[in-house]
């Protein structure tokens, strides 16, 4: 009679323990990889959203300003009626938007809008100067342009829109406030993009726009001056920096040659190794292609 020996209970238990250790290590590595993948994906989404936001702001700055849409061949059917140049009260060329016929001023795009004392003023100055603009500033920019020239309404002709980019804090009710704390709770900082058809005579900075979140998790703080300390130990930086024609330190808003855009975007999740929130800085240069008038 042949006796066959199998594994003892102790041997089986040892094998099971070794298998469980190996399996635990493998599944632990897989879990770490999945967590890191999810964190990297959210980080890349933040980066990609900020990059797309900078690209669109640069494009809008490129397209802002004069000439008005009806100077292009495709829009000739919508040429203004009446004398050209305007003869009342004095002969002036069409190139001066504020002296065109009232019904036509809405079709002129002045480019970067300057506001001082609640009134549109293209002579107010950026980067300081004798007559500083209230808008534009380091965290708020208003442009005039035809955002979609292909959708001209045959009955109305070409239209000009106000496009406003501002750094603010969106509240639960959609309100956009320039302060980071409401009721002791820090709100989320975002760049918003608002669009409104131009109406001559109104203050575009006071027009209520739809506050659409455009780029989220911005580090900069519009309630603090540029250069002030932030909670993370860094210095507050401007979202919009204005470059004057000829490199002048200050200039009238209509003489702004280009706008430097700087966005500091923080990831929503901390880094798995350092346990610190990661931050990326994106910069873009929007050069004016059209004059103000």
C-alpha positions as CSV (number, residue, x, y, z in Angstrom):
1,X,0.0,0.0,0.0
2,X,1.4,3.4,-1.1
3,X,1.1,6.3,1.3
4,X,0.6,9.8,-0.3
5,X,1.5,12.8,1.7
6,X,-0.1,16.3,1.1
7,X,0.5,19.7,2.6
8,X,0.1,20.2,6.2
9,X,-2.2,22.8,7.6
10,X,0.8,24.9,8.7
11,X,2.2,24.8,5.2
12,X,-1.1,26.0,3.7
13,X,-1.4,28.8,6.2
14,X,2.1,30.0,5.5
15,X,1.4,30.0,1.7
16,X,-1.8,31.9,2.3
17,X,0.0,34.5,4.5
18,X,2.7,35.0,1.8
19,X,0.0,35.2,-0.9
20,X,-2.0,37.8,1.1
21,X,1.1,39.9,1.7
22,X,2.0,39.8,-2.0
23,X,-1.6,40.5,-3.1
24,X,-1.9,43.3,-0.6
25,X,1.3,44.9,-1.9
26,X,0.1,44.6,-5.5
27,X,-3.4,46.0,-4.8
28,X,-1.9,48.8,-2.6
29,X,0.3,49.8,-5.5
30,X,-2.7,49.7,-7.9
31,X,-4.7,51.9,-5.5
32,X,-1.8,54.4,-5.1
33,X,-1.6,54.5,-8.9
34,X,-5.3,55.1,-9.3
35,X,-5.3,57.9,-6.7
36,X,-2.3,59.6,-8.4
37,X,-3.9,59.2,-11.8
38,X,-7.1,60.9,-10.5
39,X,-5.1,63.7,-8.9
40,X,-3.0,64.2,-12.0
41,X,-6.1,64.2,-14.2
42,X,-7.7,67.0,-12.1
43,X,-4.5,68.9,-12.1
44,X,-4.2,68.7,-15.9
45,X,-7.9,69.7,-16.2
46,X,-7.1,72.9,-14.2
47,X,-4.1,73.6,-16.3
48,X,-6.0,73.0,-19.6
49,X,-8.9,75.2,-18.5
50,X,-6.6,78.0,-17.6
51,X,-4.7,77.7,-20.9
52,X,-8.0,77.8,-22.9
53,X,-9.0,80.9,-20.8
54,X,-5.8,82.7,-21.6
55,X,-6.1,81.9,-25.3
56,X,-9.6,83.3,-25.5
57,X,-8.6,86.5,-23.6
58,X,-5.7,87.0,-26.0
59,X,-8.0,86.5,-29.0
60,X,-10.6,89.0,-27.7
61,X,-7.8,91.6,-27.1
62,X,-6.6,91.0,-30.7
63,X,-10.0,91.6,-32.1
64,X,-11.0,94.6,-29.9
65,X,-11.2,98.1,-31.3
66,X,-11.8,100.0,-34.5
67,X,-12.6,99.6,-37.4
68,X,-16.3,99.0,-37.0
69,X,-17.8,96.0,-38.7
70,X,-19.4,97.9,-41.6
71,X,-16.0,98.9,-43.0
72,X,-15.4,95.3,-44.1
73,X,-16.5,94.4,-47.7
74,X,-18.9,91.7,-46.4
75,X,-20.8,94.2,-44.4
76,X,-21.2,97.0,-47.0
77,X,-25.0,96.5,-47.2
78,X,-25.1,97.9,-43.7
79,X,-23.3,101.2,-44.4
80,X,-24.6,104.0,-42.3
81,X,-27.1,106.4,-43.8
82,X,-26.9,110.1,-43.6
83,X,-24.0,112.5,-44.4
84,X,-20.4,111.3,-44.2
85,X,-18.7,112.9,-42.5
86,X,-21.2,114.2,-40.0
87,X,-22.0,117.9,-40.7
88,X,-23.8,118.8,-37.5
89,X,-22.6,120.6,-35.5
90,X,-19.3,120.6,-37.3
91,X,-17.8,118.4,-40.0
92,X,-16.0,115.5,-38.3
93,X,-14.8,112.2,-39.8
94,X,-16.5,108.8,-39.0
95,X,-13.3,107.8,-37.2
96,X,-14.3,109.7,-34.1
97,X,-16.9,107.3,-32.5
98,X,-18.3,109.8,-30.0
99,X,-19.1,112.3,-32.7
100,X,-20.9,109.9,-35.0
101,X,-24.7,109.9,-35.2
102,X,-26.1,108.6,-32.0
103,X,-27.6,105.5,-33.6
104,X,-24.3,104.6,-35.0
105,X,-22.1,104.9,-31.9
106,X,-23.2,101.4,-30.8
107,X,-21.4,100.1,-34.0
108,X,-18.0,101.5,-33.1
109,X,-15.6,99.5,-31.0
110,X,-13.2,101.6,-29.0
111,X,-11.1,98.5,-28.0
112,X,-10.1,98.7,-24.3
113,X,-12.8,100.6,-22.5
114,X,-11.7,103.3,-20.0
115,X,-14.0,104.3,-17.2
116,X,-13.4,107.2,-14.8
117,X,-16.0,108.5,-12.4
118,X,-18.7,106.3,-13.9
119,X,-18.2,107.8,-17.4
120,X,-16.5,106.2,-20.4
121,X,-13.2,108.1,-20.8
122,X,-10.6,107.0,-23.4
123,X,-8.3,109.7,-22.1
124,X,-8.0,108.3,-18.6
125,X,-4.6,106.7,-17.8
126,X,-3.3,103.3,-17.0
127,X,-0.4,102.4,-14.7
128,X,-1.0,105.6,-12.7
129,X,-0.7,109.0,-14.3
130,X,-2.6,112.2,-13.9
131,X,-6.1,110.9,-14.6
132,X,-6.1,107.2,-13.5
133,X,-8.8,104.9,-14.8
134,X,-11.1,103.2,-12.5
135,X,-11.3,100.5,-15.2
136,X,-9.3,98.9,-16.6
137,X,-7.2,97.8,-13.6
138,X,-5.1,94.9,-12.5
139,X,-8.0,92.6,-12.0
140,X,-10.8,93.9,-14.3
141,X,-10.8,94.5,-18.1
142,X,-13.6,95.6,-20.3
143,X,-13.3,95.3,-24.1
144,X,-15.4,96.4,-27.1
145,X,-15.5,94.1,-30.1
146,X,-17.7,92.2,-32.5
147,X,-17.4,88.8,-31.0
148,X,-19.3,87.0,-33.8
149,X,-19.2,89.1,-37.1
150,X,-20.6,86.1,-39.0
151,X,-24.0,86.4,-37.1
152,X,-24.9,89.9,-38.2
153,X,-28.6,90.5,-38.0
154,X,-29.8,91.7,-41.4
155,X,-32.5,93.9,-39.8
156,X,-30.1,95.6,-37.3
157,X,-26.7,95.4,-39.0
158,X,-23.5,94.6,-37.2
159,X,-23.4,94.9,-33.4
160,X,-20.7,95.6,-30.9
161,X,-20.5,93.8,-27.5
162,X,-18.9,94.6,-24.2
163,X,-16.8,91.7,-23.0
164,X,-15.7,91.9,-19.4
165,X,-13.1,89.8,-17.6
166,X,-12.9,90.2,-13.9
167,X,-11.4,88.4,-10.9
168,X,-14.0,87.9,-8.2
169,X,-15.6,85.5,-5.8
170,X,-18.8,83.7,-6.9
171,X,-21.3,83.2,-4.1
172,X,-23.9,80.5,-3.9
173,X,-26.5,82.8,-5.4
174,X,-24.2,83.6,-8.4
175,X,-23.3,87.0,-7.0
176,X,-19.8,88.1,-8.0
177,X,-18.1,90.0,-5.2
178,X,-14.6,91.6,-4.9
179,X,-14.0,90.3,-1.4
180,X,-12.7,86.9,-0.5
181,X,-14.6,86.4,2.7
182,X,-18.4,86.6,3.2
183,X,-19.7,85.7,6.6
184,X,-16.4,84.4,7.7
185,X,-16.2,81.8,4.8
186,X,-13.7,82.1,2.0
187,X,-15.4,82.0,-1.4
188,X,-13.9,80.5,-4.5
189,X,-11.9,82.9,-6.7
190,X,-12.6,82.7,-10.4
191,X,-12.1,84.7,-13.6
192,X,-15.5,85.5,-15.0
193,X,-16.5,86.4,-18.6
194,X,-19.5,88.5,-19.2
195,X,-21.0,89.7,-22.6
196,X,-23.5,92.5,-23.2
197,X,-24.5,94.4,-26.3
198,X,-23.0,97.9,-26.3
199,X,-25.4,100.7,-25.5
200,X,-23.9,104.2,-25.9
201,X,-24.3,106.4,-22.9
202,X,-24.3,103.6,-20.3
203,X,-21.4,102.8,-18.0
204,X,-20.2,99.3,-19.0
205,X,-18.7,98.8,-15.5
206,X,-22.1,99.2,-14.0
207,X,-24.1,97.0,-16.4
208,X,-25.2,93.8,-14.8
209,X,-23.6,90.9,-16.8
210,X,-24.0,87.2,-16.5
211,X,-21.1,86.1,-14.3
212,X,-20.0,83.0,-16.0
213,X,-17.1,81.2,-14.2
214,X,-14.4,81.1,-16.8
215,X,-11.2,80.0,-15.0
216,X,-11.4,78.6,-11.5
217,X,-9.1,78.3,-8.5
218,X,-7.2,81.5,-9.1
219,X,-4.6,82.4,-6.4
220,X,-4.6,86.2,-7.0
221,X,-6.8,88.3,-4.7
222,X,-8.6,91.4,-6.2
223,X,-9.3,92.7,-2.7
224,X,-5.6,93.2,-2.0
225,X,-3.2,95.6,-3.9
226,X,-0.6,94.2,-6.2
227,X,2.5,93.2,-4.2
228,X,0.6,92.5,-0.9
229,X,1.2,89.3,0.9
230,X,-1.0,86.3,0.4
231,X,-1.8,83.6,3.0
232,X,0.5,81.1,1.2
233,X,3.5,83.5,1.7
234,X,3.7,84.7,-1.9
235,X,3.0,88.2,-3.3
236,X,-0.2,89.2,-5.0
237,X,0.3,89.7,-8.7
238,X,-1.8,91.5,-11.3
239,X,-4.0,89.5,-13.7
240,X,-3.7,92.3,-16.3
241,X,-0.6,94.4,-16.9
242,X,-0.8,97.1,-19.5
243,X,2.0,98.0,-22.0
244,X,1.9,101.5,-23.5
245,X,2.9,102.4,-27.0
246,X,6.6,103.2,-27.2
247,X,7.3,101.7,-23.8
248,X,5.9,104.7,-21.8
249,X,5.3,104.1,-18.1
250,X,1.8,105.6,-18.2
251,X,-0.5,106.4,-21.1
252,X,-4.1,107.0,-22.0
253,X,-6.2,103.8,-22.2
254,X,-6.6,104.2,-26.0
255,X,-2.8,104.1,-26.3
256,X,-2.4,100.7,-24.7
257,X,-0.4,98.6,-27.1
258,X,-0.8,95.2,-25.5
259,X,-2.0,93.4,-22.3
260,X,0.0,90.9,-20.4
261,X,-2.2,88.2,-18.8
262,X,-0.9,86.3,-15.8
263,X,-3.0,83.6,-14.2
264,X,-1.8,81.7,-11.1
265,X,-4.0,78.6,-10.8
266,X,-3.9,76.2,-7.9
267,X,-4.9,72.6,-8.1
268,X,-8.0,71.5,-6.2
269,X,-6.1,68.5,-4.6
270,X,-2.8,68.5,-2.7
271,X,0.2,66.7,-4.1
272,X,0.4,63.1,-2.7
273,X,4.0,63.4,-1.7
274,X,4.4,66.9,-0.4
275,X,0.8,67.3,0.8
276,X,0.9,70.9,-0.6
277,X,-1.4,72.3,-3.2
278,X,0.3,72.6,-6.6
279,X,0.3,75.8,-8.5
280,X,0.9,76.7,-12.2
281,X,1.4,80.2,-13.7
282,X,0.3,80.9,-17.2
283,X,1.1,84.0,-19.2
284,X,-0.2,85.3,-22.4
285,X,0.3,88.5,-24.5
286,X,-2.7,90.1,-26.1
287,X,-1.5,92.6,-28.7
288,X,-3.9,95.2,-30.0
289,X,-4.3,94.7,-33.7
290,X,-6.9,97.4,-34.2
291,X,-6.6,101.1,-33.2
292,X,-9.0,102.6,-30.8
293,X,-10.4,104.9,-33.5
